Amino acid sequence: MISTAKAKFQRISPRKARMIINLVRGRSAAEALQLLDFTHKAAAPAVKKLIASALANAKLQSPGVDTDSLFISKATVDKGPNAHMRRWRPRAQGRATRITKGVSHIHIELDRR
């Protein structure tokens, strides 16, 4: 593990974010950034910013690292808490149910080939 980056409490559902993470997992960091430039999905800008942050972290931790040799070794998306946005939807017979808004924790690790 060369460097990590975490984006917590991202306002995107985990299912949508996992689609983008599965697209870039295992690719080189430069290839993933270029691929995300042309991906028209809601999670693409957040994941692109996170990969750029992980590259910057790698340069800070070891200044002599070759950034072209770094690839995304581990990328996960976990569900975040729904405590911030509590909304209610009226249901049948006077009941109310909660509307769950998607919140994600995205974690990326870069490593050398």
C-alpha positions in Angstrom: 0.0 0.0 0.0 1.5 3.3 -1.1 -1.2 5.7 -0.3 -4.9 5.9 0.7 -7.7 8.4 0.3 -11.1 8.4 1.9 -14.2 10.3 1.1 -16.8 10.1 3.8 -20.4 11.2 3.8 -20.6 11.5 0.0 -24.2 12.3 -1.0 -24.5 9.5 -3.5 -26.1 6.1 -3.0 -23.6 3.2 -2.5 -25.1 1.3 -5.4 -24.3 4.1 -7.9 -20.9 4.7 -6.4 -20.0 0.9 -6.6 -20.7 0.9 -10.3 -18.0 3.5 -10.9 -15.6 1.9 -8.4 -15.9 -1.4 -10.1 -15.1 0.3 -13.4 -11.7 1.7 -12.1 -10.6 -1.1 -9.7 -7.4 -2.7 -10.9 -6.6 0.0 -13.5 -3.6 2.3 -13.4 -4.3 5.6 -11.7 -3.7 7.7 -14.9 -5.9 5.4 -16.9 -8.7 5.6 -14.3 -8.6 9.4 -14.3 -8.8 9.5 -18.0 -11.7 7.1 -18.1 -13.6 9.1 -15.5 -13.3 12.2 -17.6 -15.6 10.6 -20.1 -17.9 8.7 -17.8 -21.4 10.3 -17.5 -22.4 9.0 -14.1 -23.2 10.9 -10.9 -20.4 9.3 -8.9 -17.6 9.9 -11.5 -16.6 13.4 -10.3 -16.3 12.3 -6.6 -14.3 9.2 -7.5 -12.0 11.2 -9.8 -11.3 13.8 -7.1 -10.6 10.9 -4.7 -8.1 9.2 -7.0 -6.4 12.6 -7.6 -6.1 13.0 -3.8 -4.6 9.5 -3.4 -2.0 10.4 -6.1 -1.2 13.6 -4.2 -0.9 11.6 -1.0 1.5 9.2 -2.7 3.7 12.1 -3.9 3.8 13.6 -0.4 4.6 10.3 1.4 7.4 9.3 -0.9 8.5 12.1 -3.3 10.5 9.8 -5.5 7.6 7.5 -6.4 6.8 7.0 -10.1 3.1 8.0 -10.4 2.8 6.1 -13.7 3.5 2.8 -11.9 0.7 3.3 -9.4 -2.6 1.4 -9.8 -5.8 1.1 -7.8 -5.2 -2.0 -5.7 -8.2 -1.7 -3.3 -11.4 0.3 -3.7 -14.5 -0.1 -1.6 -17.8 1.7 -1.1 -19.7 1.4 2.2 -23.1 2.7 3.2 -23.0 5.8 5.4 -25.5 6.8 8.1 -28.8 8.3 7.2 -29.0 10.4 10.3 -28.5 13.7 8.6 -31.5 13.7 6.2 -34.6 12.5 7.9 -37.6 12.7 5.5 -41.0 11.2 5.9 -43.4 9.9 3.2 -47.1 9.5 3.9 -48.3 6.0 3.5 -51.7 4.2 3.6 -53.9 4.4 6.7 -52.2 7.4 8.2 -48.8 5.8 8.6 -45.5 7.4 7.6 -42.3 5.7 6.5 -38.8 7.1 6.3 -37.2 8.1 3.0 -33.7 6.9 3.0 -31.2 9.1 1.2 -28.0 7.5 0.0 -24.8 8.4 1.8 -21.5 6.6 0.9 -18.0 6.2 2.4 -15.6 5.6 -0.5 -12.1 4.3 0.2 -9.2 3.9 -2.4 -5.7 2.5 -2.0 -2.9 2.9 -4.5 0.0 0.5 -4.9 2.9 -0.2 -7.2 2.8 -2.7 -10.0 
